[in-house]
């Protein structure tokens, strides 16, 4: 009997297979699309993470640069002399105050870093002298207010904002943090004068060196290192050649003498901190500063020339509430003070090599005449000496040098700089 083709079911197998294949193809395409989307999201997240890491490295590197060289004046602004907030560091900037582009890119080891990768850093003051915006930007970074400020510590509070931005494959991230420089107390010995010898050029029956200026019982002795005698009082020389007798001579009183520690008054680390502080504040001078330039936190004079530095000043250098330092690296001539002058702080003369100052008569590095008053202390390295004995500060009864430990205690230098806790945050790029 001939089969009935109309009732045969052999064609349904092909239809079923086609339906199943369609379902499997649809599921496969869905899984592929999902996987491709996840890979795309992962790639975007990786790129965002790469830009964040690059910005973070730039912020850390810029903070390290500030730690090595604080921006304390317009002359040391970042990344160059400026008073306006128009400066920034970028891959195109070749400056020792800026992060190094090749180091930033290579240290990240990111597969996304390429020629299109960019970054910027800016350093801005956290304060504002404008009364309309004073008090803003100190705690929370506002680009509209902060980005246009000075690129140095204009308000002198030792705090700066640092912003770092990075763009990798079109994805940008920005990070900000406040950076604060450490303020270090200087380890100068408690003494009114440290020197090799003291020359008293006035034989009057009056006080020339007051070892207890504020009369608070805090005596700063005169420490002298000359080797002509075992008694340091023999290192005090009168201009008439008469020996100095601390029991009856009022010129150095209350009497207090001793020997300084061997070597320089302070170590090389402190001397470097003094230079770094003056460099940051723009107060380093190759030779004699002007009268006005003698006022400052640390005024660093590299060389007093053989012709000397002469000053005839009627007025104040620094103040009781803001004392300062005059540091002389090398003395080839006299540092002479004349006039009716008040100096508040510390004068420090470094005599290189420990052999005194070449070409000087009697190795005198500081010479005072007129009505000079130094409120604080004087320190001299090597076999350098000072000469005092003028008519006093404003009258016969006032001394040339008045020890004041409270002023010396206010003298500071810059240390390292670091990110202030809880100031780090990410902002909109």
FIFI-245653 format. One record per residue (C-alpha): x, y, z; residue in three letters; chain. Coordinates in nm, 2 decimals. Layout:
<atoms>
{{X; Y; Z}; ALA; A},
...
</atoms>
This chain:
<atoms>
{{0.00; 0.00; 0.00}; UNK; A},
{{0.13; 0.34; -0.09}; UNK; A},
{{0.22; 0.56; 0.22}; UNK; A},
{{0.01; 0.87; 0.29}; UNK; A},
{{0.25; 1.16; 0.25}; UNK; A},
{{-0.01; 1.40; 0.38}; UNK; A},
{{-0.01; 1.24; 0.72}; UNK; A},
{{0.38; 1.21; 0.74}; UNK; A},
{{0.55; 1.40; 1.03}; UNK; A},
{{0.91; 1.38; 0.90}; UNK; A},
{{0.92; 1.77; 0.82}; UNK; A},
{{0.86; 1.87; 1.18}; UNK; A},
{{1.21; 1.78; 1.29}; UNK; A},
{{1.36; 2.04; 1.06}; UNK; A},
{{1.12; 2.31; 1.20}; UNK; A},
{{1.20; 2.21; 1.55}; UNK; A},
{{1.57; 2.23; 1.48}; UNK; A},
{{1.53; 2.57; 1.33}; UNK; A},
{{1.33; 2.70; 1.63}; UNK; A},
{{1.59; 2.57; 1.87}; UNK; A},
{{1.88; 2.71; 1.67}; UNK; A},
{{1.70; 3.05; 1.67}; UNK; A},
{{1.66; 3.04; 2.04}; UNK; A},
{{2.02; 2.94; 2.10}; UNK; A},
{{2.14; 3.21; 1.86}; UNK; A},
{{1.93; 3.47; 2.04}; UNK; A},
{{2.06; 3.37; 2.38}; UNK; A},
{{2.42; 3.37; 2.24}; UNK; A},
{{2.38; 3.71; 2.10}; UNK; A},
{{2.24; 3.84; 2.43}; UNK; A},
{{2.52; 3.68; 2.62}; UNK; A},
{{2.77; 3.83; 2.38}; UNK; A},
{{2.61; 4.17; 2.40}; UNK; A},
{{2.61; 4.15; 2.78}; UNK; A},
{{2.97; 4.04; 2.79}; UNK; A},
{{3.08; 4.31; 2.55}; UNK; A},
{{2.89; 4.57; 2.76}; UNK; A},
{{3.06; 4.45; 3.07}; UNK; A},
{{3.40; 4.46; 2.90}; UNK; A},
{{3.33; 4.82; 2.79}; UNK; A},
{{3.22; 4.92; 3.14}; UNK; A},
{{3.54; 4.75; 3.28}; UNK; A},
{{3.75; 4.94; 3.03}; UNK; A},
{{3.58; 5.27; 3.12}; UNK; A},
{{3.64; 5.20; 3.49}; UNK; A},
{{4.00; 5.11; 3.43}; UNK; A},
{{4.06; 5.43; 3.23}; UNK; A},
{{3.89; 5.63; 3.51}; UNK; A},
{{4.11; 5.45; 3.77}; UNK; A},
{{4.42; 5.52; 3.56}; UNK; A},
{{4.34; 5.90; 3.54}; UNK; A},
{{4.27; 5.90; 3.92}; UNK; A},
{{4.60; 5.73; 3.99}; UNK; A},
{{4.79; 5.97; 3.76}; UNK; A},
{{4.63; 6.27; 3.94}; UNK; A},
{{4.72; 6.12; 4.28}; UNK; A},
{{5.08; 6.07; 4.17}; UNK; A},
{{5.10; 6.42; 4.04}; UNK; A},
{{4.96; 6.56; 4.37}; UNK; A},
{{5.21; 6.36; 4.57}; UNK; A},
{{5.50; 6.47; 4.35}; UNK; A},
{{5.40; 6.83; 4.37}; UNK; A},
{{5.37; 6.81; 4.75}; UNK; A},
{{5.73; 6.66; 4.76}; UNK; A},
{{5.85; 6.95; 4.56}; UNK; A},
{{5.70; 7.19; 4.81}; UNK; A},
{{5.86; 7.00; 5.09}; UNK; A},
{{6.20; 7.06; 4.93}; UNK; A},
{{6.14; 7.42; 4.84}; UNK; A},
{{5.85; 7.61; 5.01}; UNK; A},
{{5.67; 7.88; 4.81}; UNK; A},
{{5.71; 8.16; 5.07}; UNK; A},
{{5.74; 8.47; 4.84}; UNK; A},
{{5.66; 8.59; 4.49}; UNK; A},
{{6.02; 8.51; 4.39}; UNK; A},
{{5.97; 8.14; 4.49}; UNK; A},
{{5.61; 8.10; 4.35}; UNK; A},
{{5.52; 7.78; 4.17}; UNK; A},
{{5.64; 7.72; 3.91}; UNK; A},
{{5.81; 8.06; 3.88}; UNK; A},
{{5.81; 8.42; 3.99}; UNK; A},
{{5.44; 8.53; 4.00}; UNK; A},
{{5.19; 8.72; 4.20}; UNK; A},
{{4.88; 8.60; 4.01}; UNK; A},
{{4.72; 8.26; 3.98}; UNK; A},
{{4.80; 8.20; 3.61}; UNK; A},
{{5.08; 7.94; 3.65}; UNK; A},
{{5.06; 7.57; 3.64}; UNK; A},
{{5.27; 7.26; 3.58}; UNK; A},
{{5.20; 7.02; 3.29}; UNK; A},
{{5.38; 6.77; 3.07}; UNK; A},
{{5.51; 7.05; 2.86}; UNK; A},
{{5.66; 7.23; 3.16}; UNK; A},
{{6.03; 7.17; 3.22}; UNK; A},
{{6.09; 7.31; 3.57}; UNK; A},
{{6.25; 7.16; 3.88}; UNK; A},
{{5.95; 7.29; 4.08}; UNK; A},
{{5.71; 7.07; 3.87}; UNK; A},
{{5.66; 6.70; 3.86}; UNK; A},
{{5.85; 6.51; 3.59}; UNK; A},
{{5.62; 6.39; 3.31}; UNK; A},
{{5.82; 6.07; 3.22}; UNK; A},
{{5.84; 5.97; 3.58}; UNK; A},
{{5.47; 6.02; 3.64}; UNK; A},
{{5.37; 5.81; 3.33}; UNK; A},
{{5.62; 5.53; 3.38}; UNK; A},
{{5.56; 5.49; 3.75}; UNK; A},
{{5.20; 5.41; 3.69}; UNK; A},
{{5.26; 5.12; 3.45}; UNK; A},
{{4.91; 5.18; 3.30}; UNK; A},
{{4.82; 5.03; 2.96}; UNK; A},
{{4.61; 5.34; 2.90}; UNK; A},
{{4.90; 5.59; 2.92}; UNK; A},
{{4.97; 5.72; 2.57}; UNK; A},
{{5.06; 6.04; 2.39}; UNK; A},
{{4.71; 6.18; 2.46}; UNK; A},
{{4.75; 6.15; 2.84}; UNK; A},
{{4.77; 6.49; 3.01}; UNK; A},
{{4.79; 6.62; 3.36}; UNK; A},
{{4.82; 6.96; 3.54}; UNK; A},
{{4.91; 7.07; 3.89}; UNK; A},
{{4.86; 7.41; 4.05}; UNK; A},
{{4.97; 7.56; 4.38}; UNK; A},
{{4.75; 7.83; 4.53}; UNK; A},
{{4.73; 8.03; 4.85}; UNK; A},
{{4.46; 7.92; 5.09}; UNK; A},
{{4.39; 8.28; 5.21}; UNK; A},
{{4.25; 8.58; 5.04}; UNK; A},
{{4.32; 8.95; 5.12}; UNK; A},
{{4.00; 9.06; 4.95}; UNK; A},
{{3.75; 9.14; 5.23}; UNK; A},
{{3.46; 9.03; 5.01}; UNK; A},
{{3.60; 8.67; 5.00}; UNK; A},
{{3.81; 8.66; 5.31}; UNK; A},
{{3.76; 8.34; 5.50}; UNK; A},
{{3.66; 8.14; 5.19}; UNK; A},
{{3.87; 7.87; 5.04}; UNK; A},
{{4.05; 7.80; 5.36}; UNK; A},
{{3.86; 7.48; 5.44}; UNK; A},
{{3.68; 7.38; 5.12}; UNK; A},
{{3.83; 7.41; 4.77}; UNK; A},
{{3.63; 7.64; 4.55}; UNK; A},
{{3.79; 7.67; 4.20}; UNK; A},
{{3.61; 8.00; 4.13}; UNK; A},
{{3.78; 8.15; 4.44}; UNK; A},
{{4.10; 7.96; 4.48}; UNK; A},
{{4.24; 7.90; 4.13}; UNK; A},
{{4.30; 8.27; 4.07}; UNK; A},
{{4.49; 8.33; 4.39}; UNK; A},
{{4.87; 8.38; 4.43}; UNK; A},
{{5.08; 8.07; 4.36}; UNK; A},
{{5.28; 8.13; 4.68}; UNK; A},
{{5.20; 8.16; 5.05}; UNK; A},
{{5.08; 8.52; 5.04}; UNK; A},
{{4.90; 8.52; 5.37}; UNK; A},
{{5.21; 8.37; 5.55}; UNK; A},
{{5.02; 8.10; 5.74}; UNK; A},
{{5.23; 7.81; 5.61}; UNK; A},
{{4.94; 7.64; 5.42}; UNK; A},
{{4.88; 7.61; 5.05}; UNK; A},
{{4.62; 7.44; 4.83}; UNK; A},
{{4.76; 7.19; 4.57}; UNK; A},
{{4.53; 7.07; 4.29}; UNK; A},
{{4.62; 6.79; 4.05}; UNK; A},
{{4.41; 6.69; 3.74}; UNK; A},
{{4.47; 6.41; 3.49}; UNK; A},
{{4.30; 6.31; 3.17}; UNK; A},
{{4.35; 5.95; 3.03}; UNK; A},
{{4.17; 5.85; 2.71}; UNK; A},
{{3.92; 6.13; 2.76}; UNK; A},
{{3.84; 6.06; 3.12}; UNK; A},
{{3.94; 6.33; 3.37}; UNK; A},
{{3.98; 6.33; 3.75}; UNK; A},
{{4.09; 6.61; 3.99}; UNK; A},
{{4.22; 6.59; 4.34}; UNK; A},
{{4.29; 6.87; 4.59}; UNK; A},
{{4.46; 6.88; 4.93}; UNK; A},
{{4.60; 7.14; 5.17}; UNK; A},
{{4.98; 7.12; 5.22}; UNK; A},
{{5.13; 7.26; 5.54}; UNK; A},
{{5.50; 7.34; 5.60}; UNK; A},
{{5.65; 7.24; 5.93}; UNK; A},
{{5.78; 7.52; 6.15}; UNK; A},
{{6.09; 7.42; 6.34}; UNK; A},
{{6.24; 7.58; 6.65}; UNK; A},
{{6.60; 7.66; 6.60}; UNK; A},
{{6.84; 7.50; 6.85}; UNK; A},
{{7.06; 7.80; 6.93}; UNK; A},
{{7.22; 7.79; 7.27}; UNK; A},
{{7.08; 8.00; 7.55}; UNK; A},
{{7.33; 8.28; 7.56}; UNK; A},
{{7.35; 8.66; 7.51}; UNK; A},
{{7.67; 8.64; 7.31}; UNK; A},
{{7.87; 8.35; 7.17}; UNK; A},
{{8.20; 8.45; 7.01}; UNK; A},
{{8.57; 8.41; 7.02}; UNK; A},
{{8.63; 8.74; 7.19}; UNK; A},
{{8.44; 9.06; 7.29}; UNK; A},
{{8.59; 9.40; 7.25}; UNK; A},
{{8.45; 9.68; 7.48}; UNK; A},
{{8.53; 10.01; 7.31}; UNK; A},
{{8.38; 10.23; 7.59}; UNK; A},
{{8.54; 10.25; 7.94}; UNK; A},
{{8.24; 10.42; 8.09}; UNK; A},
{{8.09; 10.30; 8.42}; UNK; A},
{{7.77; 10.16; 8.25}; UNK; A},
{{7.61; 9.85; 8.13}; UNK; A},
{{7.70; 9.76; 7.77}; UNK; A},
{{7.59; 9.39; 7.76}; UNK; A},
{{7.28; 9.30; 7.97}; UNK; A},
{{7.27; 8.93; 8.02}; UNK; A},
{{6.92; 8.95; 8.18}; UNK; A},
{{6.74; 9.20; 7.95}; UNK; A},
{{6.38; 9.16; 8.07}; UNK; A},
{{6.49; 9.13; 8.43}; UNK; A},
{{6.31; 8.80; 8.46}; UNK; A},
{{6.59; 8.60; 8.62}; UNK; A},
{{6.66; 8.42; 8.29}; UNK; A},
{{7.03; 8.50; 8.24}; UNK; A},
{{7.20; 8.43; 7.91}; UNK; A},
{{7.57; 8.40; 7.97}; UNK; A},
{{7.85; 8.53; 7.75}; UNK; A},
{{8.02; 8.22; 7.60}; UNK; A},
{{8.37; 8.29; 7.47}; UNK; A},
{{8.61; 8.04; 7.31}; UNK; A},
{{8.95; 8.22; 7.30}; UNK; A},
{{9.24; 8.01; 7.41}; UNK; A},
{{9.46; 8.28; 7.56}; UNK; A},
{{9.36; 8.18; 7.91}; UNK; A},
{{9.16; 7.92; 8.09}; UNK; A},
{{8.93; 8.19; 8.22}; UNK; A},
{{8.67; 8.31; 7.96}; UNK; A},
{{8.66; 8.65; 8.12}; UNK; A},
{{9.02; 8.70; 7.98}; UNK; A},
{{8.85; 8.69; 7.63}; UNK; A},
{{8.70; 9.03; 7.71}; UNK; A},
{{8.93; 9.31; 7.59}; UNK; A},
{{8.90; 9.68; 7.69}; UNK; A},
{{9.02; 9.94; 7.44}; UNK; A},
{{9.25; 10.08; 7.70}; UNK; A},
{{9.41; 9.75; 7.76}; UNK; A},
{{9.30; 9.72; 8.12}; UNK; A},
{{9.19; 9.37; 8.23}; UNK; A},
{{8.83; 9.30; 8.27}; UNK; A},
{{8.71; 9.22; 8.63}; UNK; A},
{{8.36; 9.08; 8.64}; UNK; A},
{{8.33; 9.15; 9.01}; UNK; A},
{{8.36; 9.52; 8.98}; UNK; A},
{{8.30; 9.61; 8.61}; UNK; A},
{{7.93; 9.68; 8.52}; UNK; A},
{{7.98; 9.67; 8.15}; UNK; A},
{{7.88; 9.30; 8.13}; UNK; A},
{{7.61; 9.24; 8.40}; UNK; A},
{{7.47; 9.04; 8.57}; UNK; A},
{{7.81; 8.85; 8.54}; UNK; A},
{{7.78; 8.52; 8.36}; UNK; A},
{{8.05; 8.36; 8.15}; UNK; A},
{{8.13; 8.02; 8.01}; UNK; A},
{{8.27; 7.83; 7.72}; UNK; A},
{{8.06; 7.74; 7.41}; UNK; A},
{{8.05; 7.38; 7.28}; UNK; A},
{{8.33; 7.29; 7.04}; UNK; A},
{{8.26; 7.35; 6.67}; UNK; A},
{{8.00; 7.57; 6.51}; UNK; A},
{{7.72; 7.73; 6.71}; UNK; A},
{{7.47; 7.51; 6.52}; UNK; A},
{{7.51; 7.21; 6.30}; UNK; A},
{{7.50; 7.18; 5.92}; UNK; A},
{{7.14; 7.07; 5.91}; UNK; A},
{{7.03; 7.39; 6.10}; UNK; A},
{{7.24; 7.61; 5.87}; UNK; A},
{{7.08; 7.45; 5.57}; UNK; A},
{{6.74; 7.51; 5.71}; UNK; A},
{{6.82; 7.87; 5.76}; UNK; A},
{{6.93; 7.90; 5.40}; UNK; A},
{{6.62; 7.71; 5.28}; UNK; A},
{{6.39; 7.94; 5.48}; UNK; A},
{{6.55; 8.25; 5.34}; UNK; A},
{{6.54; 8.11; 4.99}; UNK; A},
{{6.16; 8.03; 5.03}; UNK; A},
{{6.10; 8.38; 5.15}; UNK; A},
{{6.31; 8.55; 4.89}; UNK; A},
{{6.55; 8.70; 5.15}; UNK; A},
{{6.89; 8.56; 5.03}; UNK; A},
{{7.14; 8.83; 4.92}; UNK; A},
{{7.48; 8.78; 4.76}; UNK; A},
{{7.62; 9.09; 4.94}; UNK; A},
{{7.50; 9.38; 5.16}; UNK; A},
{{7.12; 9.42; 5.16}; UNK; A},
{{6.95; 9.76; 5.18}; UNK; A},
{{6.83; 9.90; 5.51}; UNK; A},
{{6.47; 9.78; 5.44}; UNK; A},
{{6.59; 9.43; 5.34}; UNK; A},
{{6.74; 9.37; 5.69}; UNK; A},
{{6.39; 9.31; 5.83}; UNK; A},
{{6.26; 8.95; 5.79}; UNK; A},
{{6.22; 8.61; 5.94}; UNK; A},
{{6.56; 8.49; 5.81}; UNK; A},
{{6.78; 8.74; 5.62}; UNK; A},
{{7.07; 8.54; 5.47}; UNK; A},
{{7.38; 8.73; 5.35}; UNK; A},
{{7.61; 8.51; 5.15}; UNK; A},
{{7.92; 8.74; 5.18}; UNK; A},
{{8.01; 9.06; 5.36}; UNK; A},
{{8.27; 9.20; 5.12}; UNK; A},
{{8.61; 9.32; 5.23}; UNK; A},
{{8.48; 9.67; 5.20}; UNK; A},
{{8.22; 9.58; 5.46}; UNK; A},
{{7.85; 9.65; 5.50}; UNK; A},
{{7.77; 9.98; 5.67}; UNK; A},
{{7.43; 10.08; 5.81}; UNK; A},
{{7.32; 10.40; 5.97}; UNK; A},
{{6.96; 10.33; 6.07}; UNK; A},
{{6.73; 10.53; 6.29}; UNK; A},
{{6.44; 10.29; 6.36}; UNK; A},
{{6.35; 9.93; 6.41}; UNK; A},
{{6.46; 9.61; 6.25}; UNK; A},
{{6.18; 9.35; 6.32}; UNK; A},
{{5.97; 9.39; 6.64}; UNK; A},
{{5.92; 9.23; 6.98}; UNK; A},
{{5.62; 9.04; 6.85}; UNK; A},
{{5.79; 8.94; 6.52}; UNK; A},
{{6.16; 8.90; 6.58}; UNK; A},
{{6.39; 8.79; 6.30}; UNK; A},
{{6.74; 8.67; 6.21}; UNK; A},
{{7.03; 8.81; 6.02}; UNK; A},
{{7.26; 8.53; 5.91}; UNK; A},
{{7.60; 8.60; 5.75}; UNK; A},
{{7.76; 8.31; 5.57}; UNK; A},
{{8.11; 8.45; 5.51}; UNK; A},
{{8.26; 8.77; 5.65}; UNK; A},
{{8.54; 8.93; 5.46}; UNK; A},
{{8.48; 9.27; 5.61}; UNK; A},
{{8.30; 9.44; 5.90}; UNK; A},
{{7.92; 9.44; 5.95}; UNK; A},
{{7.88; 9.79; 6.09}; UNK; A},
{{7.58; 9.92; 6.27}; UNK; A},
{{7.54; 10.29; 6.33}; UNK; A},
{{7.26; 10.53; 6.43}; UNK; A},
{{6.97; 10.49; 6.68}; UNK; A},
{{6.87; 10.14; 6.60}; UNK; A},
{{6.66; 9.87; 6.77}; UNK; A},
{{6.71; 9.51; 6.64}; UNK; A},
{{6.49; 9.23; 6.77}; UNK; A},
{{6.61; 8.88; 6.72}; UNK; A},
{{6.93; 8.70; 6.66}; UNK; A},
{{7.24; 8.79; 6.46}; UNK; A},
{{7.45; 8.49; 6.35}; UNK; A},
{{7.79; 8.51; 6.17}; UNK; A},
{{7.93; 8.19; 6.03}; UNK; A},
{{8.30; 8.20; 5.99}; UNK; A},
{{8.40; 7.94; 5.74}; UNK; A},
{{8.68; 7.69; 5.81}; UNK; A},
{{8.69; 7.78; 6.18}; UNK; A},
{{8.99; 8.02; 6.12}; UNK; A},
{{8.82; 8.36; 6.15}; UNK; A},
{{8.76; 8.60; 5.88}; UNK; A},
{{9.05; 8.67; 5.65}; UNK; A},
{{9.16; 9.04; 5.63}; UNK; A},
{{8.99; 9.16; 5.94}; UNK; A},
{{9.17; 9.35; 6.22}; UNK; A},
{{9.13; 9.14; 6.54}; UNK; A},
{{8.88; 8.91; 6.36}; UNK; A},
{{8.59; 9.15; 6.44}; UNK; A},
{{8.29; 9.07; 6.23}; UNK; A},
{{8.02; 9.28; 6.41}; UNK; A},
{{8.10; 9.64; 6.50}; UNK; A},
{{7.84; 9.86; 6.69}; UNK; A},
{{7.86; 10.23; 6.73}; UNK; A},
{{7.61; 10.50; 6.80}; UNK; A},
{{7.29; 10.42; 7.00}; UNK; A},
{{7.25; 10.06; 6.90}; UNK; A},
{{7.03; 9.81; 7.09}; UNK; A},
{{7.02; 9.44; 7.00}; UNK; A},
{{6.73; 9.27; 7.19}; UNK; A},
{{6.79; 8.90; 7.17}; UNK; A},
{{7.14; 8.75; 7.11}; UNK; A},
{{7.45; 8.74; 6.90}; UNK; A},
{{7.63; 8.42; 6.78}; UNK; A},
{{7.96; 8.41; 6.60}; UNK; A},
{{8.14; 8.10; 6.48}; UNK; A},
{{8.52; 8.03; 6.47}; UNK; A},
{{8.75; 8.30; 6.61}; UNK; A},
{{8.53; 8.59; 6.50}; UNK; A},
{{8.46; 8.87; 6.75}; UNK; A},
{{8.23; 9.16; 6.81}; UNK; A},
{{8.30; 9.51; 6.93}; UNK; A},
{{8.05; 9.71; 7.14}; UNK; A},
{{8.05; 10.00; 7.37}; UNK; A},
{{7.87; 10.29; 7.21}; UNK; A},
{{7.66; 10.54; 7.40}; UNK; A},
{{7.38; 10.28; 7.43}; UNK; A},
{{7.03; 10.25; 7.30}; UNK; A},
{{6.88; 10.60; 7.33}; UNK; A},
{{7.08; 10.70; 7.64}; UNK; A},
{{7.37; 10.63; 7.86}; UNK; A},
{{7.18; 10.38; 8.07}; UNK; A},
{{7.08; 10.14; 7.79}; UNK; A},
{{7.30; 9.86; 7.68}; UNK; A},
{{7.41; 9.76; 7.33}; UNK; A},
{{7.30; 9.39; 7.37}; UNK; A},
{{7.01; 9.28; 7.59}; UNK; A},
{{6.95; 8.91; 7.61}; UNK; A},
{{6.59; 8.81; 7.56}; UNK; A},
{{6.52; 8.44; 7.56}; UNK; A},
{{6.15; 8.50; 7.47}; UNK; A},
{{6.25; 8.66; 7.14}; UNK; A},
{{6.50; 8.38; 7.06}; UNK; A},
{{6.22; 8.12; 7.13}; UNK; A},
{{6.01; 8.27; 6.85}; UNK; A},
{{6.27; 8.22; 6.59}; UNK; A},
{{6.16; 7.94; 6.34}; UNK; A},
{{6.28; 7.78; 6.02}; UNK; A},
{{6.09; 7.58; 5.76}; UNK; A},
{{6.10; 7.20; 5.78}; UNK; A},
{{5.93; 6.95; 5.56}; UNK; A},
{{5.58; 6.99; 5.41}; UNK; A},
{{5.30; 6.74; 5.40}; UNK; A},
{{4.93; 6.70; 5.33}; UNK; A},
{{4.70; 6.82; 5.61}; UNK; A},
{{4.48; 6.55; 5.75}; UNK; A},
{{4.12; 6.54; 5.62}; UNK; A},
{{4.19; 6.80; 5.35}; UNK; A},
{{4.24; 6.55; 5.07}; UNK; A},
{{3.93; 6.51; 4.84}; UNK; A},
{{3.83; 6.46; 4.48}; UNK; A},
{{3.64; 6.74; 4.31}; UNK; A},
{{3.47; 6.78; 3.97}; UNK; A},
{{3.74; 6.81; 3.70}; UNK; A},
</atoms>
